[in-house]
Amino acid sequence: MAKKGLGRGLDVLLGESATAERETAAVSGSQERLPIEFIIPDPKQPRKTFSDEAMEELATSISEKGLLQPILVRPAQGHAERYQIVAGERRWRAAQKAQLHEVPVIIRSLSDAETAEIALIENLQRVDLNPMEEAEAYAHLGDAHDRNQGEIADAVGKSRSHVANMLRLLKLPESVRLMVREGALSMGHARALLSSAEPDVLADRIIKKGLSVRQAEKLVKSESTDFEGAKPVSSKAKKEKSGSSKKDADTRALERDIAEALGLDVSIEHKGKKGGFLTIDYRSLDQLDEVCRRLMNVSV
């Protein structure tokens, strides 16, 4: 059976409306209410950190209006009368803070691979994962569930290049990965450090000096120049450099920033006073829907 992406239909799985909830219960699984202590978190959940401030806001909302969206769960393996969270751990945690005794759930029988995909998609769509959490989740899909980069990209509605770039972050030293995970370094800083011979040393310098991503890129480039010395440049390298210089550094940097934000390939062709073209490549209607949602600032 071909592996399918689970991006479309996630809103139905998570019950965005009463109609969707009833349809999901009838077609995809049973909907009911469970005592909150019958529900356990997924130890392989992509999100490892939860904002205390955001959790308090959600708990307050749940206290005032109740839990409007059911939590997606599956029967927990090896735990009688217990259900493992597939999507909705933030809501489950906030419901506990709001002192709810039971919560609405949708129960489905899902494989480990389906669970991993849905959990990742929910986090990507609802609350941004930090770059390391996202990279580690992609790696888990690949290693534990035999997904190649193309299949992962299709499943989560991102471009293959985005998935590949995120996975490259796992090559950084653990000390640098921790800085990214804690928010001391952005994804742009991390990507710049990938080409450094001493990423941990430069990471400390970037943080201490409060360097921007552009300044970090220049720092890494100067380190590379010092390291290579007066190494002669081949004719092939000169040709490649000449081809890449058609766009100025600011334009290429802006392309990278937009591509990272959308998870899609982006190209900018600036024509000076005449304006130019911004091209966003998408490969599915799901990806187009996501771009439109962001442009129109429609919350999921």
N, C-alpha and C positions, 0 to 999 in steps of 0.2 A: 504494500500500500504506500502511495507517495506521501511524503511528509508535507503537511500543510502549515502555513503560517496561521497564527491565531489572533492576529491584530483585529480583523473585522469580526464583530460579534462579541467582543469583550464587554462592551457596554451592556449587552443583553445578559451575559454571564454574571455581571456584577449588579444587575437590577437597577437600571437608571430610571425606570418608571414602573408604576404598578402593573401596567400591561405587559411590559417586558418581563417583570418578575413572574407573572402568571404563565407567560409563554415559555419561559425558561424552565419553570417547574414542570410543565406538562411535557416538554420536549427533551430537555437536557438533564433533568434531575429533579429531586423532590425539594420543596421549600417548606420549612417549618421553623419553630423556635427551639433553641437549645439552651440549657443552663450554661452560663458562661464558663463554669469550671469543667464542662465536658469538652471544651475546645483547647487544643494545644498548638503552639506555633510550629512552623516548619524550621528545623535547624539549618536548612540550606537556603533559607530566604535570602534573596540578593541584598536587601537593605540590612545593614548592620548597626546603623546609628539612627536615632530618632530625635528630632528637635523637641526639647522640653517645651518651648514656647508654643510651637505648632500643636503639640499634643494637648496642651492646656486649652488652647482655643477650640480644638475639635471636641474635647471632653465637655466644655461649656456648651457648645452647640448641641451635643447629644443630650445633655441634661435638660436643655430647654425644648428641643424639638424631637428627641428620640433618635434612634439609629434608623435613618431613612433607607439606607442601602444595605441589603443583606450581605453577609460574609460568605464567600465561596469556600467550602470545605470538602474534604473527602474522608472516608473511613480511615482512621489511623492504623497502620500496620503494627500488630503486636500489642495494641491497646484496646481492650474491650470497652465498648460504649464511649469511645473517645474519637474525636474528629480533628484532623489536621488542617490548619489553615492553608489554603491555596492562594487566595487573594483577599486582603482586608485586614492584615495584622495591625495596621495603625488604628483602624476602627475598633478592633477587638481590645487593644490596649487602652484606647480612649474610653471605651464602654466600661472598662473596669474602673478607671478614674472617676467616671460618672456614676459609679456604684449601681450599674444595671445588674440584675440577677440572671436575665436571659436575653438572648439576642436573636434576630432573624438570620437564618442561614439558608443557603442553597447547597444541597448535598449532591455531589457527583462522584462517580467512580472514574478516577483519572490515573493514568500511568505516571511514573516518576518523570518521564520526559515531558508529558503534557503539563504536569504540575510546575516543572521548572520554567517552561516557556510562558505559561500564563502569569506566574509570579513575576517574571522579569518584565513582561509587557505591562502589567498593572503598575509597577513601580515607575517605568519609563513614562507612562502616560499621565499618571496622577501626581506623583511627587518625584522631582528629578533625583536620581541617584548621584552620588559623587562619582567622579570618573573611575576611581579604583573599584568601587562596588560594581559599576557597569562592566568594566573590563573583566573582573573576576566572574561575573555572572555569564558572560559570553564564553569564557574559558570553561566554565562548568558545563554549559550546554554542549560544547565541543568534546570535552574529555569524557564526561560521564554518559552522554547520550548520543555520541557518535554523529555530531552535526558538523559539517564543514562550514567555512565562513559564508558561503553563498546561502546555505540553508538557514543559518542563524540570521542573516540579513533579511531574508524573506519572512522568517517567523516574527521578527520584531518590527518590521517595516522600516528598516534603515538601509543605507547603501552598503555594499560590500566593502568599499574603501573605508567607511566609517568604522565598521566592525574590525577591520584589519588594523586601523590606526589605534583603536582602543586596546586591542590585544597586545600591541607593541609596548604599551605602558607597563605591562607585566615584566618586561625586561629590565626595568629600573631596579636599583638596589632597594631593599626593604625599607631602609631609612628614608629614602626619597618617596617611596610609595606611601609611607605613613604621613609625610608632610602633605601629600596630595589628598589623602583620605581625611585629614583633619582640616583641610581648607587653607593651609599655609601657602600652598602652591596651587595654581590653577592648572587646568589641562593644557593650556597653551605653554606654560612654563615647563610642564612635564615633557611635552613633545619636543621642546627645544633641547632639553637635557638628554634626549635619547642619542644624540650624535656626539655627546661629550665623552671624553676619555675618563673624566672624574666627575660624574654627575652629583655625587654626594657633596663634594667640596664646593662645586658651583651652586648647588641648591642652597647651602648655608649662606653663601655670599649674596645670592639673589634675595633671600629673606631679610638678611641684616641690612642691606642697602635699599630694600623696598623697590626692586627693579620691576619695570613693566615687562610684558612678554617680549615686546620689540627690543628692549634693552638686554633681556636675557638671551635673545637670539644673537645679538651682536657680541655679547660676552662669550657665548659658546663658539661663535665663528672666529673670534680673536684667539681663543684657546687653540682651535684647530690650526690656525695659521702659524701660531708659535710652535706648535707641536711638529708640523710638517716642515717648518723652516723654508728653505729656498728650493723646495722640491719642484722640478720642472713640470709644467702642465702639458699634457699630451694634446695633440691636435683634436682628438675626439672630445676631450674635456672642454677645450676652448669652444668647440662647435656647440656643445650642450649648453655651456654657459651663455654663449651668444643667443641661443634660441630662448633660454629662460629669461633673458634680460628684456625681452619685448614688453613685458609688463613690469612696472616699477614695484619696488618692495612693498609699498603701502597697499597697492591693489592686490598683490598675492596674499598679503597678510589678511586683508578684508575677506578675500575668498575663503581662506582657512577658517576665519572666525565664524562666518555665516554657515559654512559646511559643518563645523563642529556643533553649532547651535541646532541645526536642522537634522544632522545625521545623513545628509544627502550631498551629492556632488554639485558644486556651484562654480560658475564661471562668470567673470566680469569683463566686459569689453568696453573700455572707456574711450570715447571719441573726442575728448576735450570739450570745447564749448558746445558741441553738437549733442552732448549727452552720451548715451551709450546703452549697453544691454546687460541685464542681469539674468542669467540662465540658471534655473534650478532643475536638475535632472531627477525624474521620478520613474519608477518601474512598475508601479501598481496604483490602483485607485486609492488604496489605503494611505499610501505615501502622499498622494495629491490631497486627500482629505485632511491629513495632518498639516500640510503646508497652508491650506486654506484656513483651517482653524486658527493657526498661529497668526496669520496675516489679519484675520478679522477679530482676533483677540477673544475667541469664544472659549470659555472654560470647558474642560472635559467633564 
